[in-house]
Every structure is written in C-alpha cells, then in structure tokens.
Amino acid sequence: MHPSRLRLVGIGLFTCIGHLAFYGIWSQWLPQPYENAWVRALVAASSMVYFSIGWRRDFGSVGGGRWFTVVTWLQLPWFFSWMYLMNDGNGVWLASLGAMILIYFHFTDWRLASAGLLAGSAAGVLSAWLVRNGELLWPSTEHLLIIVFASSMGLLLGMSSANLRRVRLVNTLSTMGVMAHELRTPLATVHLLGDVLRNLAQQDNPEVRRRKLEDLGTRLQNLVHGMNRHIDMQIANAQMMRLPREQSSIRASDLVRSVVDNFPYRTSRERCCVSVHIQRDFHFRGAYALFAQVLANLIKNALHALASASTALCPGDLRITVDARRQRGRIVVADDGVGIAGDLQSRIFEPFYSTQAGAGNGLGLSFCRNVVEGAHGRLTVHSQSGMGAVFTIDLPLDRSEAHVPPHAPLSPDPCH
C-alpha cells in the first residue's frame, strides 16, 4: 500500500522476530495445543523477502510487489488459518485470526486482501485437513460470526482508506489545475512583449539587428504557445478523475495531422524527425480536445526519449501511423529513443510515476490512459531499453460515419 525502505525493513524485523518470539510464548510460557518449530522457522525465514525488497533501489517495482503479496499471503491468511484449525479454534487463535484479518486489510489493497483472505483460508483448511488426516474441529457458529465481523470491518476500513486516498489525489490535482491556470496571466504579458519586439524589428533597423529582434520575438511567442499547451495538459490532469463524457466523431488522420502541425517543436530538426503514415483512416468517438492532448503528450515523451538518446535527430525517428483492421482502429506512436526498461513498463501509467527524473510530474501517461479507456479503447506500450518505444492507441470504430477512404492523401512535408 505505502512502499518505503524503512517500512519494508520494519515489517521484516517485526515478522521475523515476532514469529520466533511467539513460538517461545505459545510453546513454553503459555502452552497451546499445537505449535510447530519448523513451520515457524519457515515463516520467519520468509521475512527476508521484505529486507530484500527494502534494500533494492526501486522497492516499488512490479516484481517487488509480487513477492510482497506472496509472502504476506503466506504469513497472514494461510498461516493463521492453518494454526487456528490445528489448535481446534481455541480463544487465543480466534483472537489472533481476527487481528490478522485487520492487519491484512491494512497492509494491502482491499480487493487484493479480500481475494487473498478467501484463498489463504481455503489453503489453510486444506493444509490442516491433510496434516490431521481429515479430522478437523470446524469453527462454531459464534466463531464464524466473529470472523465474518472482523472481515467486514477490515473490508470497510480498507475501502474507506482507498476513498481517502482518492480524495487527497483529487484535491492535489485540483490545486495543480488552479496553479496552472494562474500562470496564463504572466504568459499573456510575455506574449505581448514578443509582439513588441517583432514590431520594433519592422522599424528602421540594420538587417542583423532586425533579424535578431524577429528571432527573439518568435522564440518568446513559441515559448508562450508551448507553456499554454502544458497548462492545458495540467488542467486536464487536474480533472482526470472526472473527465467530460461529451463525445463526437473524430477522424483519426485529421487529429494526427492537426496535432503534428501545431505541436510547439523546439527546433526545425524536431519537426523534421516526425513522419506521419496513413495506411487506413478511420473514425472513432471521443472528446477531440482530450485526444489532441493525449497525442501531444505521446509526441512530447517521444521527443524527450530521442533527445536522451544523444544522437542527431533524423527524419523518421518518430513515426505516427494510422491504421484500421478487424473493426478496430489504431494510432501508433513509435520512436527510436532510449526505450523503457521492462520492469518499468507496467508502472509508467501510474499517477505521479515518471521515468524522466526531474523532468515530469508522472501524470501525463496516467491522463492518456484514462482518456483512451474513457472512449472504450486501450493504450499499450511495447519497448526495450535502448531500442525505442511503441505506444498503441487501440479504439473501436465509429460505425455511424460514412466509409473512410483506405488511403488518405498525406499533407505536404514541411521539411522539403
């Protein structure tokens, strides 16, 4: 739920020492009907996984999360269910079982905890049944009521915690949207300064000075256009929990060409590295402004990946393809940049997770996925480190539109 190095190491210490200590308590000080040194040692040894995950550089990785899930499932629902049945459901292990349920819902997402509790309980019952050759003392009605109550309270607390995190995220994003909106006022002033510089360049000035003034004015206005585009993205990010439902029919080729032509490239070389290929055009339903921001964000990320590759940009380094087949349309954005490591690909769509250290807030791809899924589509990525990345927007076709020509003509190439 809240991965951090200190938290994971603390969990490892608590579970390792706790299992060894309770073995001594339940076997020597306050003897219980059943204890097993080998099982206790096995569960205590499994706590080393928490240390391993905590000591890694990326302790929030997908692999670390899976190991955390498996070990926590073993130590909590399976072990406690098994020990409860092996001790014939006595009072000590009934209390321990109830505490385990609440702890499990605190450690993991409530959906994962619900599934894990059912699976762990079933595995615990099967293990105890096998060890005792089918002779089990099943929980009484009173015990079942207590277990159901603990499970219900754990589920309620887990869902409440999830809602609280969602509210905090919405408030954070709303604040970001307000701040982004307030930036428009100083940017409007900068835009006016660009106009002033360009007007001064038209006066009786030497040719060299005139060109410098025009270039400076153009650069200022391009900067303002780029910042306004970023502000639009941040405001849209602030509303990603409540995206508008208004949809219209969008022609994929028109969308791609408009975004590519109006994107605030930093240099002419950046513009010339982008190539558009319309193989088979199609219509889909969605919010045009939002999908334009999605495509602009994918282009921005691709250009950043190309810049990080430390090689000169060449025509075709960033390819945008429009195609349709099997009642589905696709917009593919492919680049020859630095790529994305395999263990990061499943995390790049998480809010606030960014592979661009210091260069992004981690909301762009999360916003893109929400917009695409809101139109009943899918956004996927295929990449290898150092081999570029391919982002695919897969969308259902809009059947209400007329037939689209299979090969729409390309607009003139501005680089030639």
Salt bridges, closest charged atoms under 4 A:
GLU35 OE2 - ARG40 NH2 2.97
ASP58 OD1 - ARG347 NH1 3.38
ASP88 OD1 - ARG132 NH1 2.78
ASP109 OD2 - ARG111 NE 2.89
ASP195 OD2 - HIS191 ND1 3.77
GLU207 OE2 - ARG210 NH2 2.51
GLU207 OE2 - ARG211 NE 2.94
GLU214 OE2 - ARG210 NH1 2.95
ASP232 OD1 - ARG184 NH2 2.49
ASP261 OD1 - ARG271 NH2 3.64
GLU270 OE2 - ARG266 NH2 2.68
ASP281 OD2 - ARG251 NE 2.63
ASP323 OD2 - ARG325 NH2 2.80
ASP336 OD2 - ARG319 NH1 3.15
GLU350 OE1 - ARG347 NH2 3.43
ASP394 OD2 - ARG328 NH2 2.55
ASP394 OD2 - ARG378 NH2 3.26
ASP398 OD2 - ARG285 NH1 3.56
ASP413 OD2 - HIS416 ND1 2.97
